[in-house]
């Protein structure tokens, strides 16, 4: 019976790239010191998140391909990794240290987020329990199915090689019960990430029962290492497949793997004990050696003609694989030592600089003038970035930081436009915009909402009350004043909520710019390598800066609401000349909906539809603006032709014949000139009054000398309709003047100009126009100082460990 073979301190190796030459390793003490130096450096890298190109072996394969059994064989003892059902959901870094004095394995786990190791663990079941509990705790905390954060276990044993292997989660086709369905994809993505660095050796395992042409995971390995230049392929459970061969040519063809792995690629063939019963560590190692001996005996005695021993023997058996990996890793360590030493010197220098900067920041917590200067520079930088975003800057990416119209409505809490029953769809509503672009889109949306509101219907009783009250004051303008009063009341009631909503929406757009400006400032500092006031870690100051900015925007919204309300009050005042201006298009005879077209032409010249598939017409009309009526809904009177129309009407009036005594049944005076029907009664007079600023005569119906609503039904209906029509035209005029002349310029100057010109001053007054004691409250809070001290302590620990590694590597380099 063969005895267990202890791991030698000097091990013959097979040259990587499949060279078969054997060589003696360097002196065992220098080899061990090099290995220990890399182990400590690896522990530091894991603890502090350092990205160091340390030569490492990464074990890859399917969940049932024997990775766990192979790791136990390397260690020389069992700790039931397979029973943990790890599969492993976290990478497991096994640092195996050959220590002749350790007759029993001593295993220690590196503490989470620290370079320190815990107390030794002897029991195999305890090791399995720690791996399982740490995995479950992290996955529960991060709410994920897998995690790339490794568990580090250091094993010191007289029967293990000097070897470090990263065991990765096994590839699976389907998630286990209770796991998310995307777990297989998560595992594959994580393993590829771990295996991608070029300094890592890939140890890929595949069962012997799987044909190369039907391998599930070989293509995934090819994606990482297309030529297998740094991949060691291991065929596990080789003894199962060996029983199928009887002739030498069959064995040699299988061992060569020709046609699938390439001519220069030689896989290793390994068989391990299948007995999973609890046995002693000595018995376990004896079984490993026995299986190797049985494989070679079968190749010599069970195969007719044997096999090509010279060509394939270095690649058969677990002992051959162990010797090769240990030798190859030591060779890689020596080759990487100069580069590792240079990188360590660089990192130590960088950490020293960072530590000095942090010390300066901690010292500055008591230096008021320094803090004021840094804080002012930071606030000024944020203000400049806000101005740049308003002026059209497109970084950071609008796809990530911008918002669609629907998102703005939802997140602002404003919702839909009050009083608007149709769905307002401004141009570019589905694009993610921010800054000046988002501001203009809201302005365009406000126009669309305002022009979608018509003068609401008014009851006869309300018209009668208003009209009779005006008639009682005397004069001949009762009808016109009644219609104007109805329009003014409707405008104040329906347009005021729209103005408030517009201010709230614009305030939300500007409020979003603070976070975007912070991101832009951070990106610029990283890109150009300079900081405009180092304010990292000062939570109190950042909170005060955000609060001051939000208060500034809120105050702007409040002021703008007051301004636009003032404009609304002005345009709806009884003393306003809005209704008597000559540029009122077509007087009261034109349709109110004509102002849709006017707004459409004025806004369309600069607001272009940029969404995918949008088409811009000559007058700016876009397909998705459902709230704009078709052009032919109302007759348009071109502003340039207004004089010609009035001249034509004047000529027609000169040809009209007016009855000397109107009939009592006639609700208003109607005469005919040729084929033209014209009103010479109230509507003509109202139009004249509005167009030429001359008051018309009081509209009367000669039916008992009553105003409007006498005993004649037909007269009552026609007069009521005339007043409602006149009120609708008054309302349209108010809306047009308010939207086009007053509100647009007021909101632009009320919101954007202060953000460009006054923001940095207002923030400065809010934050810095205080005494030193109050100013320092933003910086000397116990929590902020504790955070800086904790960061400094962590940085000092990193500096200490890296400096120790640097000193150790200098000694190793001299020995090499």
WODA-V369262 format. One record per pair of residues at least 24 apart in sequence whose ideal C-beta (glycine too) atoms are under 8 Angstrom apart, sorted by the first residue. I is the first residue (numbers start at 1). GAP is how many residues later the second one is. Records with the same first field share a line. If there is no record, write none. Layout:
# WODA-V369262
I->GAP ; GAP
This chain:
# WODA-V369262
1->285 ; 289
2->284 ; 287 ; 288 ; 291
3->283 ; 286
4->155 ; 278 ; 281 ; 282 ; 284 ; 285
5->280 ; 284 ; 314
6->152 ; 153
7->69 ; 91 ; 151 ; 152 ; 153 ; 154 ; 315 ; 319
9->89 ; 91
11->150 ; 311 ; 312 ; 315 ; 316
12->311 ; 315
13->310 ; 311 ; 313 ; 314 ; 315 ; 317 ; 318
14->300 ; 301 ; 306 ; 309 ; 310 ; 313 ; 314
16->312 ; 315
17->212 ; 247
18->246 ; 247 ; 248
20->294
23->304
25->302 ; 305
26->308 ; 790
30->782 ; 785 ; 786
31->131 ; 299
32->66 ; 130
33->775 ; 778 ; 779 ; 782
34->296 ; 299 ; 300 ; 303 ; 778 ; 781 ; 782
35->62 ; 127 ; 295 ; 298
36->61
37->768 ; 771 ; 772 ; 775
38->126 ; 295
39->56 ; 58 ; 115 ; 125
40->761 ; 764 ; 765 ; 768
41->299 ; 303 ; 764 ; 768
42->51 ; 53 ; 110 ; 122
43->52 ; 67 ; 72 ; 74 ; 109 ; 111
44->71 ; 754 ; 757 ; 758 ; 761
46->47 ; 64 ; 69 ; 104 ; 106
47->63 ; 66 ; 67 ; 68 ; 754
48->67 ; 750 ; 753
50->297 ; 752
52->288 ; 291 ; 292 ; 295
53->144 ; 145 ; 146 ; 283 ; 286 ; 287 ; 290
54->145 ; 282 ; 286
55->144 ; 145 ; 146 ; 274 ; 277 ; 278 ; 280 ; 281
56->108 ; 109 ; 110 ; 143 ; 144 ; 145
57->106 ; 107 ; 108 ; 109 ; 143 ; 144 ; 145 ; 146 ; 268 ; 272
58->107 ; 108 ; 110 ; 136 ; 137 ; 142 ; 143 ; 144 ; 145
59->106 ; 107 ; 108 ; 109 ; 144 ; 146
60->108 ; 111 ; 131 ; 135 ; 142 ; 143 ; 144 ; 145 ; 157 ; 161
61->109 ; 110 ; 143 ; 144 ; 145 ; 156 ; 175
62->108 ; 109 ; 110 ; 143 ; 144 ; 145 ; 154 ; 155
63->24 ; 106 ; 107 ; 108 ; 109
64->106 ; 143
65->105 ; 140 ; 141 ; 142 ; 171
66->139 ; 141 ; 170 ; 171 ; 206
67->100 ; 103 ; 138
68->99
69->167 ; 203
70->135 ; 164 ; 166 ; 200 ; 202 ; 248
71->94 ; 96
72->212
73->199 ; 215 ; 245 ; 249
74->86 ; 87 ; 89 ; 91 ; 248
75->30 ; 80 ; 82 ; 85
76->29 ; 81 ; 83 ; 84 ; 205 ; 208 ; 209
77->28 ; 47 ; 80 ; 82 ; 204 ; 207
78->46 ; 201 ; 203 ; 206
79->28 ; 45 ; 46 ; 48 ; 49
80->44 ; 45 ; 47 ; 48
81->47 ; 50 ; 86
82->194
83->45
84->44 ; 47 ; 48
85->47
86->45 ; 46 ; 49 ; 83
87->82 ; 83 ; 85 ; 89 ; 100
88->43 ; 47 ; 79 ; 80 ; 81 ; 82
89->46 ; 50 ; 56 ; 57 ; 58 ; 80
90->44 ; 45 ; 48 ; 49 ; 56 ; 57 ; 58 ; 59 ; 60 ; 61 ; 79
91->57 ; 58 ; 59 ; 60 ; 75 ; 76 ; 77 ; 78 ; 99 ; 103
92->39 ; 58 ; 59 ; 61 ; 74 ; 75
93->57 ; 58 ; 59 ; 60 ; 71 ; 72 ; 73 ; 74
94->59 ; 61 ; 69 ; 70 ; 71 ; 72 ; 73
95->57 ; 58 ; 59 ; 60 ; 69
96->59 ; 61 ; 64 ; 65 ; 66 ; 67 ; 68 ; 69
97->57 ; 58 ; 59 ; 60 ; 63 ; 65
98->59 ; 60 ; 62 ; 63 ; 64
99->57 ; 58 ; 59
100->58
101->57
102->54 ; 55 ; 56
103->55
104->53 ; 177
105->50 ; 51 ; 52 ; 55 ; 176
106->49 ; 50 ; 51
107->46 ; 47 ; 48 ; 49
108->45 ; 46
109->25 ; 42 ; 43 ; 44 ; 45
110->41 ; 42 ; 43 ; 44
112->26
115->682 ; 686
117->37
127->26
144->42
145->30 ; 34 ; 35 ; 37 ; 38 ; 41
146->37 ; 40 ; 41 ; 44
147->43
148->42 ; 45 ; 46
159->122 ; 126
161->161 ; 164 ; 165
162->164 ; 167 ; 168
163->159 ; 162 ; 163 ; 166
164->165
165->38
166->28 ; 34
168->26 ; 27
171->45 ; 46 ; 49
173->43
188->32
192->28 ; 31 ; 32
195->29 ; 30
196->28
198->32
199->133 ; 137
200->30
201->29 ; 30 ; 31 ; 124 ; 127 ; 128 ; 131
202->28 ; 29 ; 30
203->29 ; 31 ; 122
204->27 ; 28 ; 29 ; 30
205->29 ; 30 ; 31
206->27 ; 28 ; 29 ; 30
207->28 ; 29 ; 30 ; 33
208->27 ; 28 ; 29 ; 30 ; 32 ; 33 ; 34 ; 61
209->28 ; 31 ; 32
212->45 ; 48 ; 49
213->47
227->35
228->33 ; 34 ; 37
232->36 ; 89 ; 92 ; 93
233->28 ; 32 ; 34 ; 35
234->33 ; 34 ; 35 ; 36 ; 87
235->32 ; 33 ; 34 ; 35
236->34 ; 35 ; 36
237->34 ; 35
238->31 ; 32 ; 33 ; 57 ; 78
239->32 ; 52 ; 55 ; 56 ; 59
240->31
242->29 ; 53 ; 56 ; 57 ; 60
245->58
246->56 ; 57 ; 58
247->56 ; 57 ; 58
248->55 ; 56 ; 57 ; 58 ; 59 ; 60
249->56
250->53
251->48 ; 52 ; 56
252->55 ; 56 ; 59 ; 60
255->52 ; 53 ; 56 ; 57 ; 60 ; 61
256->56
266->46 ; 49
267->48
268->47 ; 48 ; 52 ; 53 ; 56
269->26 ; 46 ; 47 ; 48
270->47 ; 48 ; 51
271->24 ; 46 ; 47
272->46
288->30
289->30
291->27
292->25 ; 26 ; 27
334->482
337->472 ; 475 ; 476 ; 479
338->475
340->469
341->465 ; 468 ; 469 ; 472
344->458 ; 461 ; 462 ; 465
345->461
347->455
348->451 ; 454 ; 455 ; 458
351->444 ; 447 ; 448 ; 451
352->447
354->441
355->437 ; 440 ; 441 ; 444
357->177
358->430 ; 433 ; 434 ; 437
359->433
361->173 ; 175 ; 176 ; 427
362->423 ; 426 ; 427 ; 430
365->414 ; 415 ; 419 ; 420 ; 423
366->414
368->404 ; 407 ; 408
371->404 ; 405 ; 408
372->396 ; 403
373->160
374->159 ; 160 ; 161
375->158 ; 160 ; 166 ; 392 ; 393 ; 403
376->157 ; 388 ; 392
377->155 ; 156
378->143 ; 154 ; 155 ; 157 ; 167
379->166 ; 381 ; 384 ; 385 ; 388
380->152 ; 380
381->140 ; 151 ; 152
382->132 ; 135 ; 136 ; 139 ; 163 ; 167 ; 381
383->376 ; 377 ; 380
384->376
385->131 ; 132 ; 135 ; 136 ; 139
386->127 ; 128 ; 131 ; 369 ; 373
387->368 ; 369 ; 372
388->132
389->45 ; 46 ; 47 ; 124 ; 127 ; 128 ; 131
390->45 ; 46 ; 49 ; 123 ; 362 ; 365 ; 366
391->44 ; 45 ; 365
392->43 ; 44 ; 45
393->42 ; 127
395->125 ; 128
396->120 ; 123 ; 124 ; 127
398->33 ; 34 ; 35 ; 36
399->33
400->32
401->31 ; 33 ; 114 ; 115 ; 118
402->29 ; 30 ; 31 ; 32 ; 36
403->29 ; 30 ; 31 ; 35 ; 109
404->25 ; 26 ; 27 ; 28 ; 29
405->24 ; 25 ; 36 ; 40
408->30 ; 34 ; 97 ; 100 ; 101
409->96
411->97
412->92 ; 93 ; 96
414->87 ; 90 ; 91 ; 94
417->28 ; 29 ; 32 ; 81 ; 84
418->79 ; 80 ; 83
419->34 ; 75 ; 78 ; 79
420->29 ; 32 ; 33 ; 78
422->30 ; 204 ; 205
423->203 ; 204
424->24 ; 25 ; 28 ; 203
425->199 ; 200 ; 201 ; 202
426->181 ; 199
427->180 ; 181 ; 182 ; 183 ; 184 ; 187 ; 195 ; 197 ; 198
428->181 ; 182 ; 183 ; 186
429->182 ; 195
430->181
431->179 ; 180
434->75 ; 78 ; 79 ; 82
435->74 ; 78 ; 81
436->316
438->71 ; 74
439->67 ; 70 ; 71 ; 312 ; 313
440->167
441->166
442->60 ; 63 ; 64 ; 67
443->59 ; 63 ; 301 ; 304 ; 305
444->159 ; 163
445->60
446->52 ; 55 ; 56 ; 59 ; 293 ; 297
447->152 ; 156 ; 292 ; 297
448->177 ; 179 ; 180
449->49 ; 52 ; 178
450->45 ; 48 ; 285 ; 288 ; 289
451->144 ; 145 ; 148 ; 176 ; 177 ; 284 ; 288
452->175
453->41 ; 42 ; 45 ; 282
454->138 ; 139 ; 274 ; 277 ; 278
455->31 ; 32 ; 35 ; 137 ; 272 ; 273 ; 275 ; 276 ; 277
456->34 ; 38
457->267
458->28 ; 32 ; 266 ; 269
460->249 ; 256 ; 260
462->24
463->245 ; 257 ; 260 ; 261
464->244 ; 245
467->240 ; 241 ; 256
468->239
471->227 ; 236
475->220 ; 223
476->219 ; 220 ; 221 ; 222
477->212 ; 218 ; 219 ; 221
478->220 ; 221 ; 229
479->203 ; 207 ; 217 ; 219 ; 220 ; 229 ; 243 ; 244 ; 247
480->206 ; 209 ; 210 ; 215 ; 216 ; 246
481->93
482->241
483->203 ; 240 ; 243 ; 244 ; 247
484->90 ; 95 ; 243 ; 246
485->89
486->237 ; 238 ; 241 ; 244
487->240 ; 241 ; 242 ; 243 ; 244 ; 246 ; 247
488->84 ; 85 ; 86 ; 242 ; 246
490->237 ; 241
491->77 ; 80 ; 81 ; 240 ; 243 ; 244 ; 247
492->76 ; 77 ; 80
495->73 ; 239 ; 240 ; 243
496->69 ; 72
499->62 ; 65 ; 66 ; 69 ; 244
500->61
502->62 ; 241 ; 245
503->54 ; 57 ; 58 ; 61 ; 244
504->53
506->51 ; 54 ; 241 ; 245
507->46 ; 47 ; 49 ; 50 ; 244
510->43 ; 46 ; 241 ; 245
511->38 ; 39 ; 42
514->32 ; 35 ; 36
537->247 ; 250 ; 251 ; 254
538->240 ; 241 ; 246
539->242 ; 244 ; 245 ; 248
540->237 ; 238 ; 239 ; 241 ; 244
541->237 ; 238
543->235
544->223 ; 234
545->218 ; 222
548->214 ; 215 ; 218 ; 219
549->210 ; 214
551->215
552->202 ; 207 ; 210 ; 211 ; 214
556->194 ; 195 ; 198 ; 199
557->194
559->191
560->186 ; 187 ; 190 ; 191
563->183 ; 187
564->178 ; 179 ; 182 ; 183
567->171 ; 175 ; 176 ; 179
568->170
570->172
571->163 ; 166 ; 167 ; 171
572->162
578->155 ; 156 ; 159
579->111 ; 151 ; 154
580->109 ; 110 ; 113
582->109
583->56
584->106 ; 107 ; 149
585->52 ; 54 ; 57
586->51 ; 56 ; 59
587->100 ; 103 ; 104 ; 142
588->95 ; 98 ; 99 ; 102 ; 137 ; 138 ; 141
589->94 ; 98
590->44 ; 45 ; 46 ; 47 ; 139
591->42 ; 43 ; 44
592->136 ; 137 ; 139 ; 140
593->36 ; 40 ; 41 ; 139
594->40 ; 41 ; 42 ; 43 ; 138
595->137 ; 138 ; 140 ; 141
596->32 ; 33
597->34 ; 37 ; 39
598->138 ; 142
599->137 ; 140 ; 141
600->28
602->138
646->45
649->29
652->24 ; 26
653->25 ; 27
656->24
662->40
663->39
664->37 ; 38 ; 39
665->38 ; 47 ; 49 ; 50
666->35 ; 36 ; 49
667->34 ; 45 ; 47 ; 48 ; 49 ; 51 ; 52
668->31 ; 33 ; 50 ; 51 ; 54
682->37 ; 40
683->39 ; 43
686->40
